[in-house]
């Protein structure tokens, strides 16, 4: 794995500050928003629809900590743009909005695509709801990183786009020799803004014995898109307990993962303050180096297509993305891929056949 120290050119104007919100286009915005409230502890924030004079599109915004998700659906038959998007992608992330310092400046330098999606263009008619009955809080604080999947050979051009257009820099990368299981492989480059408050890993599938889970995503999403959104918490144990109580489903790893981990930690300088038995009980993953560690867990896909999923992450002086866990995680995903009939054998020309 590679970490980078060159942050590249600094924005004189129009600094990127943080993730602002993420918009999903879904089949039924009302029910999608309700899923995030019920299973993840979000609360209704804003609504626009027929009652507020929005005749074409309905949007429900939900919030937890600094995390805002907006779910939008078409109100009328024949909405071609939203309809075509739905047929091709199913439910998925339509855009990622950043909070920026000087939106006008960024528009002038032609970053229109992103400025359209930023907070400065948010034209909601806010209609606040009564607070939901106080349930067990998800303890999710802010968006830590957002991961995009690209088809094969399209990762580097996308990384270049972030570097040239948004002045992001390469923050971290891993190649397929480091990220592979017996069956599948991927490459990943993380880009970040100058202040490193916005981090976006970009993945692409690599050739393995069977279909990469990145390829499975690309096949079902109908192209590139957001693979997962990681939400930062300062208390992952309480967060995951509460989310599991609410019925959220997570990926799991075998107990051998923790037996191996406990053995490896004996030879490490890092001390994990959380109780390892509790982490094992909740199936929370741990990645570490000599200076710190991170705790993370991944949900199952949050829609029927095996596309977008979520991550909960807690950092202790560790700025990685869990490369040490990729193998265990991928093996867990492969078990689900197999159940879906998608862990197909690849032939050398990239075709696949069912097992
Ligand atoms: Fe992640």
Boltz pocket constraint, residues with backbone or C-beta under 6 A from the ligand:
constraints:
  - pocket:
      binder: B
      contacts: [[A, 145], [A, 147], [A, 228], [A, 230], [A, 311], [A, 321]]
      max_distance: 6.0
